[in-house]
Amino acid sequence: MNIPDVWTRNTWRRSATPTIPAVIEAAGHLVSEATAHHADYVGQDRWVLDYLPGRQLTRAQALAGMRIAIAPDRPEVERWAGSLGLTVAEAVGGGRVMARERIVEVVVPIVPDSGGGGIGVVSSMALLLAGVVLFGLAVLVVVTLAFPSHDPSAPSPTRVIGDCAPFCSLRTTVPAAPMGGEQ
């Protein structure tokens, strides 16, 4: 433990400041309960902070960025920002701008592996597809049994077009009404 010989205002301020909340690494993400910001692992020992999109960082730089997002008022922010190649204003401002611009937060629960006891996603999709195909076949069988027809082009035997005699004798024409006031 490093105890200072001289206690300055900054030393007292640093001592009185509460500890920084923990940054936790879980399933390729650096997260903290103290902020909505996060860093994502993108492979080859590189990380991307959500408020510095497009910049690939080392794990140490991603941790520094997370600490800035958690505690932007700490005296260590200058050192953390320096490790990111930013000024304090850029680092702190970037985190605050992203917090304002955030529209929707999607929470993806991390479900532990069940050890092979259940069926996987591929098996579930295959079962769903099989169910849809079987339902379609059942509908096809029901329709075929309900409307049997050997020749689809032939008219149905229940439709017989008969003589129009009862309807042909009815006259529906009425003399035209006079136009323009003529009688």
C-alpha positions in Angstrom: 0.0 0.0 0.0 1.3 3.4 -0.9 0.6 6.0 1.8 1.6 9.5 0.8 3.9 11.6 2.9 2.1 14.9 2.1 -1.7 15.0 1.9 -2.7 17.6 -0.7 -6.2 18.6 -1.7 -6.1 16.0 -4.6 -4.9 13.3 -2.2 -7.8 13.9 0.1 -10.3 14.1 -2.8 -9.0 10.8 -4.2 -9.2 9.2 -0.7 -12.8 10.5 -0.1 -14.0 9.3 -3.5 -15.8 6.0 -3.4 -14.4 3.1 -5.3 -15.3 2.6 -9.0 -18.0 0.0 -9.6 -16.6 -3.2 -11.1 -16.3 -3.8 -14.8 -17.3 -7.4 -15.5 -16.3 -9.5 -18.5 -19.2 -11.8 -19.5 -19.5 -13.8 -22.8 -17.3 -11.4 -24.8 -18.7 -8.2 -23.3 -17.3 -5.7 -20.8 -20.3 -4.4 -18.8 -21.0 -2.7 -15.5 -24.0 -2.1 -13.4 -23.1 1.6 -13.2 -23.5 2.4 -16.9 -25.4 1.3 -20.0 -22.2 1.5 -22.0 -20.4 -1.7 -23.0 -17.4 -3.0 -24.9 -17.7 -6.0 -27.2 -14.9 -8.5 -28.1 -14.5 -8.6 -31.9 -11.6 -11.2 -32.1 -7.9 -11.1 -32.3 -7.5 -9.5 -28.9 -9.5 -6.4 -30.1 -12.5 -4.7 -28.4 -15.0 -2.0 -29.6 -16.6 0.5 -27.2 -20.2 1.4 -28.0 -19.4 5.1 -27.7 -16.3 4.9 -29.9 -17.6 3.0 -32.9 -15.1 2.0 -35.5 -12.1 2.0 -33.2 -10.6 -1.3 -32.2 -9.0 -1.3 -28.8 -6.9 -3.5 -26.7 -8.5 -5.0 -23.6 -6.7 -2.4 -21.3 -8.0 0.4 -23.5 -11.5 -1.0 -23.5 -11.3 -1.2 -19.6 -10.1 2.4 -19.5 -13.1 3.5 -21.7 -15.5 1.6 -19.5 -14.0 3.3 -16.4 -14.5 6.7 -18.1 -18.1 5.8 -18.8 -18.6 4.7 -15.1 -16.8 7.5 -13.4 -16.2 10.6 -15.6 -15.5 12.9 -12.7 -12.5 10.9 -11.3 -9.0 12.4 -11.4 -7.8 9.3 -13.2 -9.9 10.2 -16.3 -7.0 12.1 -17.8 -4.8 9.0 -17.7 -7.6 6.7 -19.0 -8.3 9.1 -21.9 -4.6 9.3 -22.7 -4.5 5.6 -23.1 -7.3 5.9 -25.7 -5.5 8.7 -27.5 -8.2 11.2 -26.5 -8.5 14.4 -24.5 -10.6 14.3 -21.3 -13.3 16.4 -23.0 -13.4 14.0 -26.0 -13.6 10.9 -23.8 -16.1 12.2 -21.4 -18.1 14.0 -24.1 -18.3 10.9 -26.2 -19.7 8.8 -23.4 -22.4 11.5 -22.6 -23.3 12.0 -26.3 -23.9 8.3 -26.8 -26.0 8.1 -23.7 -28.2 10.9 -25.1 -28.5 9.3 -28.5 -29.4 5.9 -27.3 -32.9 5.1 -28.4 -33.5 1.4 -27.7 -31.6 -0.9 -25.4 -31.8 -4.6 -26.3 -31.2 -6.9 -23.4 -30.1 -10.4 -24.5 -30.2 -12.9 -21.6 -27.3 -15.3 -21.4 -28.7 -18.8 -20.9 -26.2 -21.4 -19.7 -25.8 -24.5 -21.8 -28.2 -27.2 -20.6 -25.7 -30.0 -21.2 -27.4 -31.5 -24.2 -30.6 -32.3 -22.3 -32.9 -30.3 -24.5 -33.2 -29.9 -28.3 -31.2 -27.3 -30.1 -32.3 -24.4 -32.3 -31.8 -26.4 -35.5 -33.8 -29.3 -34.3 -36.6 -26.9 -33.2 -36.7 -25.3 -36.6 -36.8 -28.7 -38.3 -39.7 -29.8 -36.2 -41.5 -26.5 -37.0 -41.0 -27.0 -40.7 -42.2 -30.7 -40.5 -45.3 -29.5 -38.6 -46.1 -26.9 -41.3 -45.6 -29.5 -44.1 -47.8 -32.0 -42.4 -50.5 -29.4 -41.8 -50.5 -28.5 -45.5 -50.8 -32.1 -46.5 -53.7 -32.6 -44.1 -55.5 -29.6 -45.6 -54.9 -30.9 -49.1 -56.4 -34.3 -48.2 -59.5 -32.7 -46.6 -60.1 -30.5 -49.6 -59.6 -33.4 -52.0 -62.1 -35.6 -50.1 -64.6 -32.8 -49.7 -64.6 -31.9 -53.5 -63.9 -35.0 -55.5 -63.4 -34.3 -59.2 -61.7 -36.5 -61.7 -61.6 -33.9 -64.5 -61.0 -30.4 -63.3 -62.0 -28.9 -66.7 -65.4 -30.5 -66.8 -68.3 -28.6 -65.1 -69.8 -30.1 -62.0 -72.7 -32.5 -62.7 -74.9 -30.6 -60.3 -74.9 -27.6 -62.6 -77.3 -28.2 -65.3 -78.2 -25.2 -67.5 -81.9 -25.5 -68.3 -84.3 -23.7 -70.6 -84.9 -20.0 -70.0 -88.6 -20.3 -70.8 -89.9 -19.0 -67.5 -87.6 -16.0 -67.6 -87.7 -15.2 -71.3 -91.4 -14.3 -71.4 -91.1 -11.5 -68.9 -90.7 -8.1 -70.5 -88.8 -5.6 -68.5 -88.8 -2.8 -71.0 -90.8 0.3 -70.1 -91.6 3.1 -72.5 -89.1 6.0 -72.2 -90.1 9.0 -70.2 -90.7 12.2 -72.2 -87.7 14.6 -72.3 -87.6 18.3 -72.0 -91.2 18.7 -70.8 -92.8 17.1 -73.9 -96.0 15.3 -73.3 
